[in-house]
């Protein structure tokens, strides 16, 4: 995703939910958040859409995590390639990514 200045960011969300971009913008103090084009996402992360991981991105990106993800005993997150999922304890997100916790899920 990107903000109104085209600054890229990563949002980690439950697989069965969508991100409320309006609520995300409000919570992080931005005017607007929207999905970026696949080629833009690839340029910033080094990953193809559908295989984007918050770990190992080309550029250091701000990471936002849906707060309720941390309540799960195990999460499956993209490992950097389409169809390649890695199971981790959600605490690892806090330890390695220093994310901002948000509540922006749409069911």
Biopython code that builds the backbone (N, CA, C, O; Angstrom):
import numpy as np
from Bio.PDB.StructureBuilder import StructureBuilder

atoms = [
    (1, "UNK", "N", (0.848, -1.170, 0.000)),
    (1, "UNK", "CA", (0.000, 0.000, 0.000)),
    (1, "UNK", "C", (0.891, 1.229, 0.000)),
    (1, "UNK", "O", (2.106, 1.146, 0.182)),
    (2, "UNK", "N", (0.251, 2.375, -0.210)),
    (2, "UNK", "CA", (1.002, 3.624, -0.182)),
    (2, "UNK", "C", (0.108, 4.752, 0.318)),
    (2, "UNK", "O", (-1.118, 4.682, 0.237)),
    (3, "UNK", "N", (0.762, 5.800, 0.843)),
    (3, "UNK", "CA", (-0.005, 6.944, 1.320)),
    (3, "UNK", "C", (-0.138, 7.998, 0.222)),
    (3, "UNK", "O", (0.248, 7.768, -0.924)),
    (4, "UNK", "N", (-0.683, 9.141, 0.584)),
    (4, "UNK", "CA", (-0.936, 10.201, -0.388)),
    (4, "UNK", "C", (0.333, 10.758, -1.030)),
    (4, "UNK", "O", (0.273, 11.382, -2.089)),
    (5, "UNK", "N", (1.474, 10.533, -0.393)),
    (5, "UNK", "CA", (2.766, 10.977, -0.942)),
    (5, "UNK", "C", (3.477, 9.865, -1.695)),
    (5, "UNK", "O", (4.644, 10.008, -2.059)),
    (6, "UNK", "N", (2.784, 8.763, -1.930)),
    (6, "UNK", "CA", (3.330, 7.573, -2.585)),
    (6, "UNK", "C", (4.405, 6.893, -1.742)),
    (6, "UNK", "O", (5.238, 6.157, -2.272)),
    (7, "UNK", "N", (4.389, 7.139, -0.419)),
    (7, "UNK", "CA", (5.304, 6.453, 0.494)),
    (7, "UNK", "C", (4.754, 5.059, 0.753)),
    (7, "UNK", "O", (3.617, 4.926, 1.205)),
    (8, "UNK", "N", (5.532, 4.019, 0.479)),
    (8, "UNK", "CA", (5.043, 2.644, 0.626)),
    (8, "UNK", "C", (4.975, 2.201, 2.085)),
    (8, "UNK", "O", (5.712, 2.691, 2.940)),
    (9, "UNK", "N", (4.069, 1.261, 2.339)),
    (9, "UNK", "CA", (3.938, 0.675, 3.659)),
    (9, "UNK", "C", (3.371, -0.726, 3.516)),
    (9, "UNK", "O", (2.771, -1.068, 2.497)),
    (10, "UNK", "N", (3.568, -1.525, 4.542)),
    (10, "UNK", "CA", (3.087, -2.906, 4.560)),
    (10, "UNK", "C", (2.030, -3.034, 5.649)),
    (10, "UNK", "O", (2.208, -2.540, 6.762)),
    (11, "UNK", "N", (0.932, -3.699, 5.319)),
    (11, "UNK", "CA", (-0.128, -3.961, 6.299)),
    (11, "UNK", "C", (-0.337, -5.469, 6.375)),
    (11, "UNK", "O", (-0.607, -6.115, 5.362)),
    (12, "UNK", "N", (-0.213, -6.025, 7.570)),
    (12, "UNK", "CA", (-0.459, -7.448, 7.777)),
    (12, "UNK", "C", (-1.858, -7.616, 8.336)),
    (12, "UNK", "O", (-2.208, -7.039, 9.366)),
    (13, "UNK", "N", (-2.656, -8.420, 7.633)),
    (13, "UNK", "CA", (-4.071, -8.568, 7.957)),
    (13, "UNK", "C", (-4.439, -10.043, 7.923)),
    (13, "UNK", "O", (-3.789, -10.835, 7.241)),
    (14, "UNK", "N", (-5.473, -10.408, 8.654)),
    (14, "UNK", "CA", (-6.024, -11.755, 8.592)),
    (14, "UNK", "C", (-6.396, -12.064, 7.144)),
    (14, "UNK", "O", (-6.838, -11.176, 6.415)),
    (15, "UNK", "N", (-6.221, -13.295, 6.730)),
    (15, "UNK", "CA", (-6.494, -13.689, 5.355)),
    (15, "UNK", "C", (-7.947, -13.604, 4.956)),
    (15, "UNK", "O", (-8.252, -13.523, 3.767)),
    (16, "UNK", "N", (-8.858, -13.622, 5.923)),
    (16, "UNK", "CA", (-10.279, -13.566, 5.599)),
    (16, "UNK", "C", (-10.875, -12.173, 5.808)),
    (16, "UNK", "O", (-12.096, -12.015, 5.832)),
    (17, "UNK", "N", (-10.023, -11.175, 5.958)),
    (17, "UNK", "CA", (-10.476, -9.795, 6.167)),
    (17, "UNK", "C", (-9.829, -8.874, 5.132)),
    (17, "UNK", "O", (-8.851, -9.222, 4.471)),
    (18, "UNK", "N", (-10.410, -7.706, 5.026)),
    (18, "UNK", "CA", (-9.835, -6.656, 4.189)),
    (18, "UNK", "C", (-9.372, -5.517, 5.086)),
    (18, "UNK", "O", (-9.779, -5.423, 6.244)),
    (19, "UNK", "N", (-8.525, -4.659, 4.548)),
    (19, "UNK", "CA", (-8.044, -3.486, 5.269)),
    (19, "UNK", "C", (-8.959, -2.307, 4.963)),
    (19, "UNK", "O", (-9.225, -2.002, 3.800)),
    (20, "UNK", "N", (-9.436, -1.652, 6.006)),
    (20, "UNK", "CA", (-10.156, -0.385, 5.822)),
    (20, "UNK", "C", (-9.093, 0.683, 5.629)),
    (20, "UNK", "O", (-8.479, 1.137, 6.594)),
    (21, "UNK", "N", (-8.879, 1.078, 4.395)),
    (21, "UNK", "CA", (-7.835, 2.062, 4.110)),
    (21, "UNK", "C", (-8.169, 3.413, 4.734)),
    (21, "UNK", "O", (-7.274, 4.148, 5.150)),
    (22, "UNK", "N", (-9.442, 3.733, 4.798)),
    (22, "UNK", "CA", (-9.863, 4.995, 5.421)),
    (22, "UNK", "C", (-9.528, 4.996, 6.914)),
    (22, "UNK", "O", (-9.011, 5.980, 7.443)),
    (23, "UNK", "N", (-9.830, 3.886, 7.583)),
    (23, "UNK", "CA", (-9.533, 3.782, 9.013)),
    (23, "UNK", "C", (-8.030, 3.724, 9.261)),
    (23, "UNK", "O", (-7.539, 4.304, 10.229)),
    (24, "UNK", "N", (-7.304, 3.032, 8.402)),
    (24, "UNK", "CA", (-5.844, 2.979, 8.541)),
    (24, "UNK", "C", (-5.257, 4.379, 8.429)),
    (24, "UNK", "O", (-4.426, 4.767, 9.251)),
    (25, "UNK", "N", (-5.674, 5.133, 7.435)),
    (25, "UNK", "CA", (-5.179, 6.504, 7.265)),
    (25, "UNK", "C", (-5.463, 7.331, 8.516)),
    (25, "UNK", "O", (-4.604, 8.079, 8.982)),
    (26, "UNK", "N", (-6.668, 7.193, 9.053)),
    (26, "UNK", "CA", (-7.035, 7.944, 10.254)),
    (26, "UNK", "C", (-6.148, 7.555, 11.434)),
    (26, "UNK", "O", (-5.671, 8.424, 12.163)),
    (27, "UNK", "N", (-5.925, 6.258, 11.626)),
    (27, "UNK", "CA", (-5.161, 5.798, 12.788)),
    (27, "UNK", "C", (-3.681, 6.146, 12.713)),
    (27, "UNK", "O", (-3.035, 6.313, 13.748)),
    (28, "UNK", "N", (-3.137, 6.258, 11.515)),
    (28, "UNK", "CA", (-1.692, 6.534, 11.410)),
    (28, "UNK", "C", (-1.397, 7.976, 10.997)),
    (28, "UNK", "O", (-0.250, 8.332, 10.727)),
    (29, "UNK", "N", (-2.440, 8.797, 10.952)),
    (29, "UNK", "CA", (-2.242, 10.218, 10.698)),
    (29, "UNK", "C", (-1.893, 10.580, 9.270)),
    (29, "UNK", "O", (-1.158, 11.537, 9.027)),
    (30, "UNK", "N", (-2.417, 9.821, 8.331)),
    (30, "UNK", "CA", (-2.194, 10.135, 6.913)),
    (30, "UNK", "C", (-3.512, 10.588, 6.297)),
    (30, "UNK", "O", (-4.582, 10.299, 6.832)),
    (31, "UNK", "N", (-3.435, 11.287, 5.188)),
    (31, "UNK", "CA", (-4.652, 11.758, 4.521)),
    (31, "UNK", "C", (-5.348, 10.638, 3.761)),
    (31, "UNK", "O", (-6.576, 10.577, 3.706)),
    (32, "UNK", "N", (-4.542, 9.750, 3.175)),
    (32, "UNK", "CA", (-5.113, 8.724, 2.300)),
    (32, "UNK", "C", (-4.168, 7.534, 2.228)),
    (32, "UNK", "O", (-2.948, 7.694, 2.193)),
    (33, "UNK", "N", (-4.744, 6.345, 2.205)),
    (33, "UNK", "CA", (-3.991, 5.109, 1.981)),
    (33, "UNK", "C", (-4.708, 4.357, 0.880)),
    (33, "UNK", "O", (-5.937, 4.293, 0.857)),
    (34, "UNK", "N", (-3.932, 3.785, -0.039)),
    (34, "UNK", "CA", (-4.536, 2.977, -1.089)),
    (34, "UNK", "C", (-3.549, 1.910, -1.538)),
    (34, "UNK", "O", (-2.340, 2.053, -1.357)),
    (35, "UNK", "N", (-4.075, 0.840, -2.124)),
    (35, "UNK", "CA", (-3.165, -0.176, -2.661)),
    (35, "UNK", "C", (-2.312, 0.436, -3.767)),
    (35, "UNK", "O", (-2.790, 1.266, -4.540)),
    (36, "UNK", "N", (-1.075, 0.031, -3.837)),
    (36, "UNK", "CA", (-0.229, 0.515, -4.930)),
    (36, "UNK", "C", (-0.277, -0.490, -6.081)),
    (36, "UNK", "O", (-0.717, -1.627, -5.915)),
    (37, "UNK", "N", (0.172, -0.057, -7.219)),
    (37, "UNK", "CA", (0.195, -0.931, -8.393)),
    (37, "UNK", "C", (1.203, -2.057, -8.159)),
    (37, "UNK", "O", (2.199, -1.865, -7.461)),
    (38, "UNK", "N", (0.946, -3.227, -8.742)),
    (38, "UNK", "CA", (1.857, -4.361, -8.538)),
    (38, "UNK", "C", (3.322, -4.048, -8.864)),
    (38, "UNK", "O", (4.222, -4.490, -8.150)),
    (39, "UNK", "N", (3.562, -3.299, -9.923)),
    (39, "UNK", "CA", (4.956, -2.989, -10.279)),
    (39, "UNK", "C", (5.606, -2.065, -9.250)),
    (39, "UNK", "O", (6.819, -2.125, -9.046)),
    (40, "UNK", "N", (4.822, -1.223, -8.607)),
    (40, "UNK", "CA", (5.337, -0.345, -7.553)),
    (40, "UNK", "C", (5.664, -1.183, -6.314)),
    (40, "UNK", "O", (6.715, -1.007, -5.697)),
    (41, "UNK", "N", (4.767, -2.085, -5.959)),
    (41, "UNK", "CA", (5.010, -2.978, -4.818)),
    (41, "UNK", "C", (6.279, -3.804, -5.053)),
    (41, "UNK", "O", (7.092, -3.972, -4.145)),
    (42, "UNK", "N", (6.437, -4.306, -6.252)),
    (42, "UNK", "CA", (7.629, -5.093, -6.591)),
    (42, "UNK", "C", (8.896, -4.252, -6.474)),
    (42, "UNK", "O", (9.915, -4.730, -5.976)),
    (43, "UNK", "N", (8.836, -3.028, -6.919)),
    (43, "UNK", "CA", (10.012, -2.141, -6.869)),
    (43, "UNK", "C", (10.436, -1.868, -5.420)),
    (43, "UNK", "O", (11.630, -1.807, -5.128)),
    (44, "UNK", "N", (9.481, -1.707, -4.526)),
    (44, "UNK", "CA", (9.798, -1.396, -3.130)),
    (44, "UNK", "C", (10.170, -2.630, -2.310)),
    (44, "UNK", "O", (11.012, -2.551, -1.415)),
    (45, "UNK", "N", (9.549, -3.760, -2.610)),
    (45, "UNK", "CA", (9.761, -4.950, -1.779)),
    (45, "UNK", "C", (10.710, -5.971, -2.383)),
    (45, "UNK", "O", (11.391, -6.695, -1.658)),
    (46, "UNK", "N", (10.757, -6.031, -3.707)),
    (46, "UNK", "CA", (11.527, -7.075, -4.362)),
    (46, "UNK", "C", (10.727, -8.355, -4.547)),
    (46, "UNK", "O", (11.250, -9.342, -5.065)),
    (47, "UNK", "N", (9.472, -8.350, -4.134)),
    (47, "UNK", "CA", (8.601, -9.513, -4.248)),
    (47, "UNK", "C", (7.493, -9.256, -5.260)),
    (47, "UNK", "O", (7.066, -8.117, -5.453)),
    (48, "UNK", "N", (7.035, -10.318, -5.901)),
    (48, "UNK", "CA", (5.881, -10.218, -6.783)),
    (48, "UNK", "C", (4.610, -10.227, -5.937)),
    (48, "UNK", "O", (4.557, -10.896, -4.905)),
    (49, "UNK", "N", (3.594, -9.490, -6.365)),
    (49, "UNK", "CA", (2.320, -9.483, -5.659)),
    (49, "UNK", "C", (1.806, -10.918, -5.591)),
    (49, "UNK", "O", (1.840, -11.653, -6.577)),
    (50, "UNK", "N", (1.335, -11.295, -4.423)),
    (50, "UNK", "CA", (0.926, -12.675, -4.177)),
    (50, "UNK", "C", (2.023, -13.447, -3.479)),
    (50, "UNK", "O", (1.801, -14.559, -2.999)),
    (51, "UNK", "N", (3.201, -12.866, -3.422)),
    (51, "UNK", "CA", (4.332, -13.489, -2.756)),
    (51, "UNK", "C", (5.066, -12.506, -1.854)),
    (51, "UNK", "O", (6.209, -12.747, -1.466)),
    (52, "UNK", "N", (4.416, -11.411, -1.523)),
    (52, "UNK", "CA", (5.058, -10.359, -0.729)),
    (52, "UNK", "C", (5.158, -10.762, 0.739)),
    (52, "UNK", "O", (4.181, -11.197, 1.349)),
    (53, "UNK", "N", (6.333, -10.612, 1.280)),
    (53, "UNK", "CA", (6.605, -10.889, 2.683)),
    (53, "UNK", "C", (7.035, -9.593, 3.359)),
    (53, "UNK", "O", (7.644, -8.741, 2.712)),
    (54, "UNK", "N", (6.735, -9.424, 4.639)),
    (54, "UNK", "CA", (7.231, -8.241, 5.340)),
    (54, "UNK", "C", (8.713, -8.368, 5.721)),
    (54, "UNK", "O", (9.341, -7.396, 6.140)),
    (55, "UNK", "N", (9.253, -9.567, 5.570)),
    (55, "UNK", "CA", (10.651, -9.823, 5.910)),
    (55, "UNK", "C", (11.508, -9.770, 4.647)),
    (55, "UNK", "O", (11.123, -10.317, 3.613)),
    (56, "UNK", "N", (12.640, -9.129, 4.722)),
    (56, "UNK", "CA", (13.582, -9.140, 3.613)),
    (56, "UNK", "C", (13.202, -8.246, 2.451)),
    (56, "UNK", "O", (13.567, -8.535, 1.311)),
    (57, "UNK", "N", (12.481, -7.172, 2.709)),
    (57, "UNK", "CA", (12.125, -6.251, 1.629)),
    (57, "UNK", "C", (13.355, -5.473, 1.178)),
    (57, "UNK", "O", (14.294, -5.276, 1.949)),
    (58, "UNK", "N", (13.340, -5.037, -0.072)),
    (58, "UNK", "CA", (14.455, -4.271, -0.631)),
    (58, "UNK", "C", (14.705, -2.981, 0.128)),
    (58, "UNK", "O", (15.848, -2.590, 0.363)),
    (59, "UNK", "N", (13.612, -2.324, 0.508)),
    (59, "UNK", "CA", (13.697, -1.075, 1.252)),
    (59, "UNK", "C", (13.100, -1.287, 2.634)),
    (59, "UNK", "O", (12.232, -2.142, 2.813)),
    (60, "UNK", "N", (13.557, -0.520, 3.603)),
    (60, "UNK", "CA", (12.971, -0.576, 4.935)),
    (60, "UNK", "C", (11.613, 0.108, 4.876)),
    (60, "UNK", "O", (11.530, 1.304, 4.594)),
    (61, "UNK", "N", (10.553, -0.643, 5.140)),
    (61, "UNK", "CA", (9.193, -0.128, 5.036)),
    (61, "UNK", "C", (8.524, -0.112, 6.398)),
    (61, "UNK", "O", (8.804, -0.957, 7.248)),
    (62, "UNK", "N", (7.638, 0.856, 6.600)),
    (62, "UNK", "CA", (6.817, 0.871, 7.807)),
    (62, "UNK", "C", (5.866, -0.317, 7.732)),
    (62, "UNK", "O", (5.285, -0.596, 6.684)),
    (63, "UNK", "N", (5.715, -1.013, 8.858)),
    (63, "UNK", "CA", (4.853, -2.192, 8.908)),
    (63, "UNK", "C", (3.749, -1.945, 9.935)),
    (63, "UNK", "O", (4.006, -1.507, 11.056)),
    (64, "UNK", "N", (2.522, -2.235, 9.527)),
    (64, "UNK", "CA", (1.354, -2.102, 10.384)),
    (64, "UNK", "C", (0.715, -3.477, 10.491)),
    (64, "UNK", "O", (0.557, -4.178, 9.491)),
    (65, "UNK", "N", (0.347, -3.858, 11.712)),
    (65, "UNK", "CA", (-0.197, -5.194, 11.963)),
    (65, "UNK", "C", (-1.559, -5.061, 12.630)),
    (65, "UNK", "O", (-1.714, -4.341, 13.616)),
    (66, "UNK", "N", (-2.542, -5.764, 12.081)),
    (66, "UNK", "CA", (-3.849, -5.838, 12.725)),
    (66, "UNK", "C", (-3.646, -6.435, 14.117)),
    (66, "UNK", "O", (-3.131, -7.544, 14.259)),
    (67, "UNK", "N", (-4.050, -5.701, 15.117)),
    (67, "UNK", "CA", (-3.804, -6.040, 16.518)),
    (67, "UNK", "C", (-4.224, -7.461, 16.895)),
    (67, "UNK", "O", (-3.519, -8.133, 17.647)),
    (68, "UNK", "N", (-5.351, -7.919, 16.387)),
    (68, "UNK", "CA", (-5.869, -9.234, 16.783)),
    (68, "UNK", "C", (-5.041, -10.398, 16.242)),
    (68, "UNK", "O", (-5.219, -11.534, 16.681)),
    (69, "UNK", "N", (-4.156, -10.136, 15.313)),
    (69, "UNK", "CA", (-3.248, -11.190, 14.826)),
    (69, "UNK", "C", (-2.384, -11.698, 15.979)),
    (69, "UNK", "O", (-2.031, -12.876, 16.024)),
    (70, "UNK", "N", (-2.048, -10.813, 16.900)),
    (70, "UNK", "CA", (-1.186, -11.203, 18.017)),
    (70, "UNK", "C", (-1.876, -12.134, 19.005)),
    (70, "UNK", "O", (-1.213, -12.744, 19.844)),
    (71, "UNK", "N", (-3.200, -12.251, 18.918)),
    (71, "UNK", "CA", (-3.950, -13.157, 19.793)),
    (71, "UNK", "C", (-3.895, -14.611, 19.332)),
    (71, "UNK", "O", (-4.286, -15.514, 20.072)),
    (72, "UNK", "N", (-3.415, -14.836, 18.125)),
    (72, "UNK", "CA", (-3.380, -16.183, 17.565)),
    (72, "UNK", "C", (-2.153, -16.946, 18.063)),
    (72, "UNK", "O", (-1.105, -16.339, 18.283)),
    (73, "UNK", "N", (-2.262, -18.263, 18.245)),
    (73, "UNK", "CA", (-1.111, -19.038, 18.705)),
    (73, "UNK", "C", (-0.049, -19.239, 17.614)),
    (73, "UNK", "O", (1.134, -19.412, 17.908)),
    (74, "UNK", "N", (-0.491, -19.214, 16.363)),
    (74, "UNK", "CA", (0.403, -19.426, 15.227)),
    (74, "UNK", "C", (-0.183, -18.697, 14.028)),
    (74, "UNK", "O", (-1.395, -18.715, 13.817)),
    (75, "UNK", "N", (0.676, -18.054, 13.243)),
    (75, "UNK", "CA", (0.200, -17.425, 12.012)),
    (75, "UNK", "C", (0.988, -17.982, 10.839)),
    (75, "UNK", "O", (2.117, -18.447, 10.992)),
    (76, "UNK", "N", (0.377, -17.928, 9.677)),
    (76, "UNK", "CA", (1.048, -18.329, 8.453)),
    (76, "UNK", "C", (1.228, -17.078, 7.617)),
    (76, "UNK", "O", (0.264, -16.387, 7.286)),
    (77, "UNK", "N", (2.475, -16.798, 7.282)),
    (77, "UNK", "CA", (2.801, -15.573, 6.583)),
    (77, "UNK", "C", (3.577, -15.918, 5.327)),
    (77, "UNK", "O", (4.273, -16.932, 5.271)),
    (78, "UNK", "N", (3.451, -15.073, 4.326)),
    (78, "UNK", "CA", (4.101, -15.336, 3.064)),
    (78, "UNK", "C", (5.614, -15.396, 3.233)),
    (78, "UNK", "O", (6.215, -14.552, 3.897)),
    (79, "UNK", "N", (6.203, -16.389, 2.631)),
    (79, "UNK", "CA", (7.644, -16.596, 2.726)),
    (79, "UNK", "C", (8.432, -16.008, 1.571)),
    (79, "UNK", "O", (9.613, -16.316, 1.413)),
    (80, "UNK", "N", (7.800, -15.163, 0.754)),
    (80, "UNK", "CA", (8.529, -14.487, -0.307)),
    (80, "UNK", "C", (8.301, -15.048, -1.689)),
    (80, "UNK", "O", (8.963, -14.649, -2.647)),
    (81, "UNK", "N", (7.359, -15.979, -1.799)),
    (81, "UNK", "CA", (7.057, -16.584, -3.094)),
    (81, "UNK", "C", (5.598, -17.013, -3.063)),
    (81, "UNK", "O", (5.101, -17.447, -2.024)),
    (82, "UNK", "N", (4.925, -16.899, -4.164)),
    (82, "UNK", "CA", (3.520, -17.298, -4.227)),
    (82, "UNK", "C", (3.354, -18.746, -3.770)),
    (82, "UNK", "O", (4.040, -19.649, -4.250)),
    (83, "UNK", "N", (2.430, -18.945, -2.836)),
    (83, "UNK", "CA", (2.152, -20.297, -2.358)),
    (83, "UNK", "C", (3.100, -20.813, -1.302)),
    (83, "UNK", "O", (2.937, -21.937, -0.827)),
    (84, "UNK", "N", (4.090, -20.020, -0.921)),
    (84, "UNK", "CA", (5.059, -20.451, 0.086)),
    (84, "UNK", "C", (4.750, -19.747, 1.401)),
    (84, "UNK", "O", (5.064, -18.569, 1.572)),
    (85, "UNK", "N", (4.133, -20.474, 2.327)),
    (85, "UNK", "CA", (3.752, -19.915, 3.618)),
    (85, "UNK", "C", (4.631, -20.491, 4.716)),
    (85, "UNK", "O", (5.039, -21.652, 4.667)),
    (86, "UNK", "N", (4.913, -19.653, 5.706)),
    (86, "UNK", "CA", (5.749, -20.045, 6.830)),
    (86, "UNK", "C", (4.943, -19.841, 8.104)),
    (86, "UNK", "O", (4.385, -18.764, 8.313)),
    (87, "UNK", "N", (4.874, -20.853, 8.954)),
    (87, "UNK", "CA", (4.182, -20.745, 10.232)),
    (87, "UNK", "C", (5.113, -20.188, 11.289)),
    (87, "UNK", "O", (6.202, -20.720, 11.503)),
    (88, "UNK", "N", (4.688, -19.105, 11.962)),
    (88, "UNK", "CA", (5.500, -18.499, 13.018)),
    (88, "UNK", "C", (4.610, -18.068, 14.182)),
    (88, "UNK", "O", (3.401, -17.887, 14.034)),
    (89, "UNK", "N", (5.227, -17.915, 15.312)),
    (89, "UNK", "CA", (4.555, -17.322, 16.468)),
    (89, "UNK", "C", (4.418, -15.829, 16.155)),
    (89, "UNK", "O", (5.393, -15.208, 15.731)),
    (90, "UNK", "N", (3.241, -15.238, 16.351)),
    (90, "UNK", "CA", (3.079, -13.824, 16.009)),
    (90, "UNK", "C", (3.992, -12.881, 16.797)),
    (90, "UNK", "O", (4.215, -11.749, 16.369)),
    (91, "UNK", "N", (4.517, -13.325, 17.929)),
    (91, "UNK", "CA", (5.457, -12.501, 18.694)),
    (91, "UNK", "C", (6.688, -12.161, 17.852)),
    (91, "UNK", "O", (7.316, -11.121, 18.051)),
    (92, "UNK", "N", (7.025, -13.043, 16.915)),
    (92, "UNK", "CA", (8.175, -12.810, 16.034)),
    (92, "UNK", "C", (7.993, -11.504, 15.252)),
    (92, "UNK", "O", (8.960, -10.790, 14.986)),
    (93, "UNK", "N", (6.748, -11.205, 14.888)),
    (93, "UNK", "CA", (6.486, -9.942, 14.180)),
    (93, "UNK", "C", (6.944, -8.761, 15.011)),
    (93, "UNK", "O", (7.579, -7.838, 14.500)),
    (94, "UNK", "N", (6.619, -8.793, 16.303)),
    (94, "UNK", "CA", (7.006, -7.703, 17.198)),
    (94, "UNK", "C", (8.515, -7.617, 17.358)),
    (94, "UNK", "O", (9.087, -6.528, 17.392)),
    (95, "UNK", "N", (9.148, -8.770, 17.455)),
    (95, "UNK", "CA", (10.591, -8.813, 17.688)),
    (95, "UNK", "C", (11.398, -8.346, 16.483)),
    (95, "UNK", "O", (12.409, -7.661, 16.639)),
    (96, "UNK", "N", (10.955, -8.716, 15.278)),
    (96, "UNK", "CA", (11.773, -8.450, 14.098)),
    (96, "UNK", "C", (11.346, -7.247, 13.263)),
    (96, "UNK", "O", (12.173, -6.645, 12.579)),
    (97, "UNK", "N", (10.069, -6.893, 13.313)),
    (97, "UNK", "CA", (9.578, -5.851, 12.408)),
    (97, "UNK", "C", (9.294, -4.521, 13.093)),
    (97, "UNK", "O", (9.155, -3.503, 12.414)),
    (98, "UNK", "N", (9.204, -4.502, 14.419)),
    (98, "UNK", "CA", (8.851, -3.292, 15.153)),
    (98, "UNK", "C", (7.622, -2.608, 14.523)),
    (98, "UNK", "O", (7.676, -1.435, 14.153)),
    (99, "UNK", "N", (6.519, -3.362, 14.410)),
    (99, "UNK", "CA", (5.344, -2.828, 13.725)),
    (99, "UNK", "C", (4.510, -1.900, 14.603)),
    (99, "UNK", "O", (4.653, -1.869, 15.826)),
    (100, "UNK", "N", (3.645, -1.156, 13.946)),
    (100, "UNK", "CA", (2.628, -0.358, 14.633)),
    (100, "UNK", "C", (1.354, -1.202, 14.626)),
    (100, "UNK", "O", (0.938, -1.696, 13.578)),
    (101, "UNK", "N", (0.739, -1.364, 15.791)),
    (101, "UNK", "CA", (-0.493, -2.140, 15.886)),
    (101, "UNK", "C", (-1.679, -1.243, 15.542)),
    (101, "UNK", "O", (-1.775, -0.109, 16.010)),
    (102, "UNK", "N", (-2.576, -1.770, 14.717)),
    (102, "UNK", "CA", (-3.759, -1.027, 14.275)),
    (102, "UNK", "C", (-4.990, -1.919, 14.373)),
    (102, "UNK", "O", (-4.881, -3.139, 14.499)),
    (103, "UNK", "N", (-6.150, -1.299, 14.313)),
    (103, "UNK", "CA", (-7.415, -2.033, 14.280)),
    (103, "UNK", "C", (-8.176, -1.526, 13.064)),
    (103, "UNK", "O", (-8.932, -0.558, 13.146)),
    (104, "UNK", "N", (-7.963, -2.198, 11.930)),
    (104, "UNK", "CA", (-8.505, -1.718, 10.651)),
    (104, "UNK", "C", (-9.157, -2.827, 9.830)),
    (104, "UNK", "O", (-9.314, -2.686, 8.617)),
    (105, "UNK", "N", (-9.536, -3.926, 10.477)),
    (105, "UNK", "CA", (-10.092, -5.081, 9.754)),
    (105, "UNK", "C", (-11.535, -4.848, 9.346)),
    (105, "UNK", "O", (-12.354, -4.358, 10.124)),
    (106, "UNK", "N", (-11.824, -5.210, 8.107)),
    (106, "UNK", "CA", (-13.187, -5.286, 7.594)),
    (106, "UNK", "C", (-13.447, -6.748, 7.307)),
    (106, "UNK", "O", (-12.656, -7.390, 6.615)),
    (107, "UNK", "N", (-14.531, -7.287, 7.821)),
    (107, "UNK", "CA", (-14.843, -8.707, 7.578)),
    (107, "UNK", "C", (-15.525, -8.900, 6.258)),
    (107, "UNK", "O", (-15.857, -10.028, 5.894)),
]
sb = StructureBuilder()
sb.init_structure("model")
sb.init_model(0)
sb.init_chain("A")
sb.init_seg("    ")
for serial, (resi, resn, name, xyz) in enumerate(atoms, 1):
    if name == "N":
        sb.init_residue(resn, " ", resi, " ")
    sb.init_atom(name, np.array(xyz, "f"), 0.0, 1.0, " ", f" {name:<3s}", serial, name[0])
structure = sb.get_structure()
